[in-house]
Amino acid sequence: MGGPPSVKVVFLPGGRTAVVRPGTTLLDAARRAKAPVRTRCGGVAGCLMCKVAVDEAFRDRLSEPSDAELRKLGPLLQQGMRLACQAKVCRDAVVQVPEDPLKAAVRKKLAEQAEEDLW
């Protein structure tokens, strides 16, 4: 009858959405949604670039932190940070993708220039 169960993951900002099977990593869901989650290590918790923020209301909708996350993130886990390559989605969830550091630097510089009185 119905297909396998699926869950929906929404990536903010931007609202990109993926419908995936439970147990899918947030990184794989982000790739499916074309959400800009950065990684360099290929998803083995080596680079820590794929950190995402999960609001308290959605934290229980993800898998328990892996040993790698416990070691690498430590107290950041209590603040809702997770490694997208390790955290698996179990139920519908919303995830916040931090702004790319290079984009943030460019945006800040442009804002500073806009505030300067050029004339």
N, C-alpha and C positions, 0 to 999 in steps of 0.2 A: 504494500500500500504506500505509505509515506516513505520518503528516503531516510537516510541516516539523520540523526538530530543535528541541528546546527545552532550556532550562536552568532550574535552580531557584535562586532567591535567597532566603536566610533573613535576616531583619532582627532583630537583637537590640537591647535586651532585648525580650522578648515573643514571639519566635519566629514572627512573621508571615512568611508565605511567598508568593512569586509564582513562577509558571511562565511564562517569557517566551521569545521568540525570541532567539538570540544577536545581539548588536549593540544590544539595548535598553539605554537609559540606566538607571542605578540609580534615578534620580528617577522614571522611568516605571514601573519595577518596584515601587518603594515605593508609588506611587499605587495600583497594582493590588493590592498586598498590604494596603493601608490602614495602612501603617507611617508613623509621624509624622515624615517628613522635611520640614523647613520650607524655604520659598523665597519670595522676594518679587519676583525679577527675571524670572520666567517661564522660567527655565532657560537663561539666556544668560551664566552665570558672572559676573554683575554684583553680586550681593548677598553672596555667600559664606556664606549661611545654610544651605546644603544640605551642609555638610561632614559626611562620615561617616568612620569608622575601619575600615580593612581590615587584618586580621591578616596577618602575613607569609606564612602558609601559603596565603592566598587571593589575594595581590596579583597573581600571574601569571595569574589567571583573569579579569582585567579588561583592557580596552584600555590601551594606553600612554597616559600623561598627555597631554592636549591642550595646545597652546600656552598657552591661557588658564589651565589649571591650573598649568603651569610658572611663569607670571608671577605668579599670584595666591597660590599656596600655597608656592612656593619650598621651604624646608627641611622644611615640614610633610609634603611628599610622602614624604620619607625615613622619617617616623614613621608612615606608613600612612594619612595623611589624603587623602581624595579629594573632589572635588565631585561629588555625585550627579547633577547635571545634565550633566556632561561624561563621567564614567566609564561605559563600556559593558561589560556583562557578556558574557563569551565562553564561560565554563563555569560549572558550579555553584559558588556562592560564599556566604559568610556575611559580613554587614556589621553593624557596630556603629553604631547611631544615638545620637549624644550626647543627653543629657537636655536638654529645652527649658529655656533659661535662666530663664524665669519660674517654671516648675515647680520648678526647683532652688532658687530663692530662697525660694519658699513652703515647700518641704520643709525647708530649713535653718531657717527661722524657726519652724516648728512644732516641730522637734526642740529648738531652743533653749528654747522655751516649756515643752516637756514636762520639760526638765531643771530649770527653775526651781521652787523650793519656794514654792508659792502660799500656803501656810498657815503 
